[in-house]
Amino acid sequence: MPDTPSIPTRPLGRTGHRVTLFALGGEGVLRTHGRAAEAAEVIHRALDQGVNYCDTAPAYASSMDYYGAALGERRREIFLASKTHDRTRDGSLRLLDDSLRRLRTDRLDLWQLHDLRTNDDLGRIFGKGGAIEALVEARDEGRVRFLGITGHHDPEILMEAMRRFDFDTVLVALNAADVHQLPFIESLLPEAARRGLGVIGMKVCAQGALLAQSNLTMQDAMNYVLSLPGVSTIVIGCQTTDQVDENARIARGFVPLSRDAIRDLESRTQPNAAEISYYKKRV
């Protein structure tokens, strides 16, 4: 799309990479099996729109295979992020071997500990033979460049992980309903900023629940998260190329929301906040 304006970028923490405001998630049509042609269309449309950050994980069905088949020479255009859900060193290294094979690449730009939820997760990851050993080893060998954590369950677990290791990024659930229950915005964002982490937002529309239950638009949802302090990009899974185009258009036209506009969106999510935040720890 040679005549299309570029999507604005922001620094991804200390990585030295500038990431587009809209990043392609590994969910949507990519979290399926047997839909390689549709997935390739979505991947190529995102890259044609200028998206330069792509997310995936071993847990996302055939997502990695779709990327591996579609990227080819275009691999160099993107910052490629994946994850390990295994809590051990050996299991994580096996996942990394398999991930690189499926993605048809020799390295990841970002490797993340996937979906941290409990103190037991942290105990296993940071204990002897834990997954953190795999992350450091893989970085030292040059098979991954940067290290991160992800989570949407409990902000305190992510903050404790940040205290235990100097990560480069955090991928965290952020949306206009966040402030009403166990908010990541109030606790995690300031701590991530203090530590210089790149912040990647996810669950921007809570897999559609935010839009359906609060009558917000995708533009409302994206603009809200992009207006939060310290957010580098938002990862969104797409079902169709039209959704890719819409998200790219919104990112290009982004203007930070006023304090009053932010409060208005938060108030509109309050009646159904529990349903929208279905992924959070119940208190």
C-alpha positions as a Markdown table, in Angstrom:
| # | Residue | x | y | z |
|---|---|---|---|---|
| 1 | Met | 0.0 | 0.0 | 0.0 |
| 2 | Pro | 2.5 | 2.6 | -1.2 |
| 3 | Asp | 0.2 | 5.6 | -0.8 |
| 4 | Thr | -1.0 | 4.7 | 2.7 |
| 5 | Pro | 0.3 | 6.9 | 5.5 |
| 6 | Ser | 2.5 | 5.0 | 8.0 |
| 7 | Ile | 1.1 | 3.9 | 11.4 |
| 8 | Pro | 2.6 | 6.0 | 14.2 |
| 9 | Thr | 5.2 | 4.3 | 16.3 |
| 10 | Arg | 6.4 | 4.4 | 19.9 |
| 11 | Pro | 9.6 | 3.1 | 21.6 |
| 12 | Leu | 9.2 | -0.4 | 23.1 |
| 13 | Gly | 10.8 | 0.2 | 26.4 |
| 14 | Arg | 14.6 | -0.1 | 26.2 |
| 15 | Thr | 14.7 | -2.5 | 23.3 |
| 16 | Gly | 15.6 | 0.1 | 20.8 |
| 17 | His | 12.6 | -1.0 | 18.6 |
| 18 | Arg | 9.9 | 1.5 | 17.6 |
| 19 | Val | 6.6 | -0.5 | 17.4 |
| 20 | Thr | 3.5 | 0.5 | 15.5 |
| 21 | Leu | 0.5 | 1.5 | 17.7 |
| 22 | Phe | -1.4 | -1.5 | 16.4 |
| 23 | Ala | 0.3 | -4.8 | 16.5 |
| 24 | Leu | -1.1 | -8.1 | 15.1 |
| 25 | Gly | -2.1 | -10.7 | 17.7 |
| 26 | Gly | -1.8 | -14.4 | 17.3 |
| 27 | Glu | -5.5 | -14.9 | 18.0 |
| 28 | Gly | -8.5 | -14.2 | 15.8 |
| 29 | Val | -8.3 | -16.3 | 12.6 |
| 30 | Leu | -4.7 | -17.1 | 13.5 |
| 31 | Arg | -5.9 | -19.1 | 16.6 |
| 32 | Thr | -7.5 | -21.8 | 14.4 |
| 33 | His | -6.6 | -25.0 | 12.6 |
| 34 | Gly | -7.0 | -25.5 | 8.8 |
| 35 | Arg | -7.5 | -21.9 | 7.8 |
| 36 | Ala | -4.0 | -21.2 | 6.4 |
| 37 | Ala | -5.2 | -19.2 | 3.4 |
| 38 | Glu | -7.3 | -16.8 | 5.5 |
| 39 | Ala | -4.6 | -16.5 | 8.1 |
| 40 | Ala | -2.0 | -15.6 | 5.4 |
| 41 | Glu | -4.3 | -12.9 | 4.0 |
| 42 | Val | -4.6 | -11.3 | 7.5 |
| 43 | Ile | -0.8 | -11.5 | 8.1 |
| 44 | His | 0.1 | -10.0 | 4.7 |
| 45 | Arg | -2.6 | -7.3 | 5.0 |
| 46 | Ala | -1.1 | -6.3 | 8.4 |
| 47 | Leu | 2.4 | -6.1 | 7.0 |
| 48 | Asp | 1.1 | -4.2 | 4.0 |
| 49 | Gln | -0.5 | -1.7 | 6.3 |
| 50 | Gly | 2.9 | -1.2 | 8.0 |
| 51 | Val | 2.4 | -3.2 | 11.2 |
| 52 | Asn | 5.8 | -4.2 | 12.5 |
| 53 | Tyr | 5.1 | -6.2 | 15.6 |
| 54 | Cys | 3.5 | -9.7 | 15.5 |
| 55 | Asp | 2.5 | -11.8 | 18.4 |
| 56 | Thr | 2.0 | -15.6 | 18.8 |
| 57 | Ala | 2.4 | -18.5 | 21.2 |
| 58 | Pro | 2.6 | -22.3 | 21.3 |
| 59 | Ala | -0.9 | -22.3 | 22.9 |
| 60 | Tyr | -2.5 | -20.5 | 20.0 |
| 61 | Ala | -3.5 | -23.5 | 17.8 |
| 62 | Ser | -1.8 | -23.2 | 14.4 |
| 63 | Ser | -0.9 | -19.6 | 14.8 |
| 64 | Met | 2.9 | -20.2 | 14.6 |
| 65 | Asp | 2.5 | -22.5 | 11.6 |
| 66 | Tyr | 0.5 | -19.8 | 9.8 |
| 67 | Tyr | 3.2 | -17.2 | 10.5 |
| 68 | Gly | 6.0 | -19.6 | 9.4 |
| 69 | Ala | 4.3 | -20.3 | 6.1 |
| 70 | Ala | 3.3 | -16.7 | 5.4 |
| 71 | Leu | 6.3 | -14.6 | 6.4 |
| 72 | Gly | 9.2 | -15.9 | 4.3 |
| 73 | Glu | 11.4 | -12.9 | 3.4 |
| 74 | Arg | 9.0 | -10.6 | 5.2 |
| 75 | Arg | 10.2 | -11.9 | 8.5 |
| 76 | Arg | 12.8 | -9.1 | 8.5 |
| 77 | Glu | 10.0 | -6.5 | 8.5 |
| 78 | Ile | 8.7 | -7.4 | 11.9 |
| 79 | Phe | 9.5 | -7.7 | 15.6 |
| 80 | Leu | 8.4 | -11.3 | 16.3 |
| 81 | Ala | 7.2 | -12.2 | 19.8 |
| 82 | Ser | 6.3 | -15.6 | 21.2 |
| 83 | Lys | 5.9 | -17.2 | 24.6 |
| 84 | Thr | 6.5 | -20.3 | 26.8 |
| 85 | His | 3.7 | -21.6 | 29.0 |
| 86 | Asp | 6.0 | -24.3 | 30.4 |
| 87 | Arg | 7.4 | -23.4 | 33.9 |
| 88 | Thr | 10.6 | -25.4 | 33.6 |
| 89 | Arg | 13.9 | -24.8 | 31.9 |
| 90 | Asp | 13.9 | -28.1 | 29.9 |
| 91 | Gly | 10.3 | -27.9 | 28.9 |
| 92 | Ser | 10.7 | -24.2 | 27.8 |
| 93 | Leu | 13.8 | -24.9 | 25.8 |
| 94 | Arg | 11.9 | -27.7 | 24.0 |
| 95 | Leu | 9.1 | -25.3 | 23.3 |
| 96 | Leu | 11.6 | -22.8 | 21.9 |
| 97 | Asp | 13.1 | -25.4 | 19.6 |
| 98 | Asp | 9.6 | -26.3 | 18.3 |
| 99 | Ser | 8.6 | -22.6 | 18.0 |
| 100 | Leu | 11.6 | -21.7 | 15.9 |
| 101 | Arg | 10.9 | -24.7 | 13.7 |
| 102 | Arg | 7.3 | -23.8 | 13.2 |
| 103 | Leu | 8.0 | -20.1 | 12.7 |
| 104 | Arg | 10.8 | -21.0 | 10.2 |
| 105 | Thr | 13.2 | -18.5 | 11.8 |
| 106 | Asp | 16.4 | -18.7 | 13.7 |
| 107 | Arg | 15.5 | -16.3 | 16.5 |
| 108 | Leu | 12.7 | -14.6 | 18.3 |
| 109 | Asp | 12.8 | -10.8 | 19.0 |
| 110 | Leu | 10.9 | -11.3 | 22.2 |
| 111 | Trp | 10.3 | -14.5 | 24.3 |
| 112 | Gln | 7.8 | -14.2 | 27.1 |
| 113 | Leu | 6.7 | -16.2 | 30.2 |
| 114 | His | 3.0 | -16.8 | 29.3 |
| 115 | Asp | 0.0 | -16.1 | 31.5 |
| 116 | Leu | 1.5 | -15.7 | 35.0 |
| 117 | Arg | -1.3 | -16.2 | 37.5 |
| 118 | Thr | -0.2 | -17.5 | 40.9 |
| 119 | Asn | 2.6 | -17.6 | 43.4 |
| 120 | Asp | 3.1 | -21.2 | 42.5 |
| 121 | Asp | 3.8 | -20.2 | 38.9 |
| 122 | Leu | 6.5 | -17.8 | 40.2 |
| 123 | Gly | 7.9 | -20.4 | 42.5 |
| 124 | Arg | 8.4 | -22.9 | 39.7 |
| 125 | Ile | 9.7 | -20.3 | 37.2 |
| 126 | Phe | 12.3 | -18.8 | 39.5 |
| 127 | Gly | 13.2 | -22.0 | 41.4 |
| 128 | Lys | 16.0 | -24.4 | 40.5 |
| 129 | Gly | 15.5 | -25.7 | 37.0 |
| 130 | Gly | 12.8 | -23.1 | 36.4 |
| 131 | Ala | 11.8 | -21.4 | 33.1 |
| 132 | Ile | 13.8 | -18.2 | 33.8 |
| 133 | Glu | 16.9 | -20.3 | 33.3 |
| 134 | Ala | 15.7 | -21.1 | 29.8 |
| 135 | Leu | 15.0 | -17.5 | 29.0 |
| 136 | Val | 18.5 | -16.3 | 30.1 |
| 137 | Glu | 20.2 | -19.2 | 28.3 |
| 138 | Ala | 18.3 | -18.6 | 25.1 |
| 139 | Arg | 19.2 | -14.9 | 25.2 |
| 140 | Asp | 22.8 | -15.6 | 25.9 |
| 141 | Glu | 22.9 | -17.9 | 22.9 |
| 142 | Gly | 21.3 | -15.3 | 20.6 |
| 143 | Arg | 18.2 | -17.4 | 20.0 |
| 144 | Val | 16.0 | -14.7 | 21.5 |
| 145 | Arg | 16.8 | -11.0 | 21.9 |
| 146 | Phe | 14.6 | -9.7 | 24.7 |
| 147 | Leu | 12.6 | -11.2 | 27.6 |
| 148 | Gly | 9.2 | -10.4 | 28.9 |
| 149 | Ile | 6.2 | -11.5 | 30.9 |
| 150 | Thr | 2.5 | -11.7 | 30.2 |
| 151 | Gly | -0.7 | -11.8 | 32.3 |
| 152 | His | -4.3 | -10.8 | 32.7 |
| 153 | His | -5.2 | -12.5 | 36.0 |
| 154 | Asp | -3.7 | -10.6 | 38.9 |
| 155 | Pro | -1.5 | -7.4 | 38.8 |
| 156 | Glu | 0.4 | -8.4 | 42.0 |
| 157 | Ile | 1.8 | -11.5 | 40.3 |
| 158 | Leu | 3.2 | -9.6 | 37.4 |
| 159 | Met | 4.6 | -7.0 | 39.7 |
| 160 | Glu | 6.3 | -9.6 | 41.8 |
| 161 | Ala | 7.8 | -11.2 | 38.7 |
| 162 | Met | 9.2 | -7.7 | 37.8 |
| 163 | Arg | 10.8 | -7.5 | 41.2 |
| 164 | Arg | 12.5 | -10.9 | 40.7 |
| 165 | Phe | 14.0 | -10.2 | 37.3 |
| 166 | Asp | 14.9 | -7.3 | 35.0 |
| 167 | Phe | 12.5 | -8.0 | 32.1 |
| 168 | Asp | 12.3 | -5.9 | 29.0 |
| 169 | Thr | 8.5 | -5.9 | 28.4 |
| 170 | Val | 5.2 | -6.7 | 29.9 |
| 171 | Leu | 2.1 | -7.8 | 27.9 |
| 172 | Val | -0.9 | -7.0 | 30.1 |
| 173 | Ala | -4.7 | -6.8 | 29.8 |
| 174 | Leu | -5.8 | -3.1 | 29.5 |
| 175 | Asn | -9.2 | -1.7 | 28.6 |
| 176 | Ala | -11.8 | 0.8 | 29.8 |
| 177 | Ala | -13.2 | -1.7 | 32.3 |
| 178 | Asp | -9.9 | -2.3 | 34.1 |
| 179 | Val | -10.3 | 0.3 | 36.8 |
| 180 | His | -13.3 | -1.3 | 38.3 |
| 181 | Gln | -11.6 | -4.6 | 39.5 |
| 182 | Leu | -8.0 | -5.4 | 40.4 |
| 183 | Pro | -6.8 | -2.6 | 38.1 |
| 184 | Phe | -3.5 | -3.1 | 36.2 |
| 185 | Ile | -3.6 | 0.6 | 35.2 |
| 186 | Glu | -3.2 | 1.9 | 38.7 |
| 187 | Ser | -0.5 | -0.4 | 40.0 |
| 188 | Leu | 1.4 | -2.1 | 37.2 |
| 189 | Leu | 1.7 | 0.8 | 34.7 |
| 190 | Pro | 3.6 | 3.1 | 37.1 |
| 191 | Glu | 5.9 | 0.3 | 38.1 |
| 192 | Ala | 6.6 | -0.7 | 34.5 |
| 193 | Ala | 7.4 | 2.9 | 33.8 |
| 194 | Arg | 9.7 | 3.1 | 36.8 |
| 195 | Arg | 11.6 | 0.1 | 35.5 |
| 196 | Gly | 11.7 | 1.1 | 31.9 |
| 197 | Leu | 9.7 | -1.8 | 30.6 |
| 198 | Gly | 7.9 | -1.7 | 27.2 |
| 199 | Val | 4.2 | -2.1 | 27.9 |
| 200 | Ile | 2.1 | -4.1 | 25.3 |
| 201 | Gly | -1.7 | -3.9 | 25.8 |
| 202 | Met | -4.0 | -6.8 | 25.2 |
| 203 | Lys | -7.7 | -7.6 | 25.7 |
| 204 | Val | -8.4 | -4.1 | 24.5 |
| 205 | Cys | -12.0 | -5.0 | 23.7 |
| 206 | Ala | -12.0 | -8.2 | 25.8 |
| 207 | Gln | -12.7 | -10.4 | 22.8 |
| 208 | Gly | -15.7 | -8.3 | 22.0 |
| 209 | Ala | -17.3 | -8.3 | 25.4 |
| 210 | Leu | -16.4 | -4.6 | 26.0 |
| 211 | Leu | -18.0 | -3.6 | 22.7 |
| 212 | Ala | -21.1 | -5.7 | 23.2 |
| 213 | Gln | -21.8 | -4.9 | 26.8 |
| 214 | Ser | -20.8 | -1.2 | 27.0 |
| 215 | Asn | -21.8 | 0.0 | 23.5 |
| 216 | Leu | -18.3 | 1.2 | 22.9 |
| 217 | Thr | -16.8 | 1.2 | 19.4 |
| 218 | Met | -13.5 | -0.3 | 18.4 |
| 219 | Gln | -12.2 | 3.3 | 18.1 |
| 220 | Asp | -13.2 | 4.0 | 21.7 |
| 221 | Ala | -11.5 | 0.8 | 22.9 |
| 222 | Met | -8.2 | 1.4 | 21.1 |
| 223 | Asn | -8.0 | 5.1 | 21.8 |
| 224 | Tyr | -8.6 | 4.5 | 25.5 |
| 225 | Val | -5.7 | 2.1 | 25.9 |
| 226 | Leu | -3.4 | 4.1 | 23.6 |
| 227 | Ser | -4.1 | 7.2 | 25.8 |
| 228 | Leu | -2.8 | 5.4 | 29.0 |
| 229 | Pro | 0.7 | 6.5 | 30.2 |
| 230 | Gly | 3.6 | 4.3 | 29.1 |
| 231 | Val | 1.7 | 2.0 | 26.6 |
| 232 | Ser | 3.9 | 1.2 | 23.6 |
| 233 | Thr | 1.4 | -0.7 | 21.4 |
| 234 | Ile | -1.7 | -2.8 | 21.5 |
| 235 | Val | -1.9 | -6.4 | 20.3 |
| 236 | Ile | -5.2 | -7.3 | 18.6 |
| 237 | Gly | -6.2 | -10.6 | 17.0 |
| 238 | Cys | -8.1 | -10.1 | 13.7 |
| 239 | Gln | -10.6 | -12.4 | 12.0 |
| 240 | Thr | -10.6 | -10.6 | 8.6 |
| 241 | Thr | -8.5 | -8.3 | 6.5 |
| 242 | Asp | -11.3 | -5.7 | 7.0 |
| 243 | Gln | -10.6 | -5.8 | 10.8 |
| 244 | Val | -6.9 | -5.3 | 10.0 |
| 245 | Asp | -7.8 | -2.3 | 7.9 |
| 246 | Glu | -10.1 | -0.8 | 10.5 |
| 247 | Asn | -7.5 | -1.2 | 13.3 |
| 248 | Ala | -4.8 | 0.4 | 11.2 |
| 249 | Arg | -7.1 | 3.3 | 10.3 |
| 250 | Ile | -7.9 | 3.9 | 14.0 |
| 251 | Ala | -4.2 | 3.8 | 14.9 |
| 252 | Arg | -3.3 | 6.3 | 12.1 |
| 253 | Gly | -5.9 | 8.7 | 13.3 |
| 254 | Phe | -5.2 | 8.3 | 17.1 |
| 255 | Val | -5.4 | 11.5 | 19.2 |
| 256 | Pro | -5.0 | 11.1 | 22.9 |
| 257 | Leu | -8.2 | 11.3 | 24.9 |
| 258 | Ser | -8.9 | 14.0 | 27.4 |
| 259 | Arg | -9.3 | 13.1 | 31.1 |
| 260 | Asp | -13.1 | 13.7 | 30.8 |
| 261 | Ala | -13.3 | 11.4 | 27.8 |
| 262 | Ile | -11.4 | 8.7 | 29.6 |
| 263 | Arg | -13.6 | 8.9 | 32.6 |
| 264 | Asp | -16.7 | 8.8 | 30.4 |
| 265 | Leu | -15.6 | 5.5 | 28.8 |
| 266 | Glu | -14.8 | 4.0 | 32.2 |
| 267 | Ser | -18.2 | 5.0 | 33.5 |
| 268 | Arg | -19.9 | 3.3 | 30.6 |
| 269 | Thr | -18.2 | 0.0 | 31.3 |
| 270 | Gln | -19.0 | 0.0 | 35.1 |
| 271 | Pro | -22.4 | -1.8 | 35.0 |
| 272 | Asn | -20.9 | -4.8 | 33.2 |
| 273 | Ala | -17.4 | -4.6 | 34.4 |
| 274 | Ala | -17.4 | -8.1 | 36.0 |
| 275 | Glu | -18.5 | -9.8 | 32.7 |
| 276 | Ile | -16.0 | -7.7 | 30.7 |
| 277 | Ser | -13.1 | -8.6 | 33.0 |
| 278 | Tyr | -14.0 | -12.3 | 32.9 |
| 279 | Tyr | -10.2 | -13.1 | 32.7 |
| 280 | Lys | -9.3 | -11.6 | 36.1 |
| 281 | Lys | -8.9 | -13.1 | 39.5 |
| 282 | Arg | -12.2 | -13.0 | 41.5 |
| 283 | Val | -12.0 | -11.1 | 44.7 |
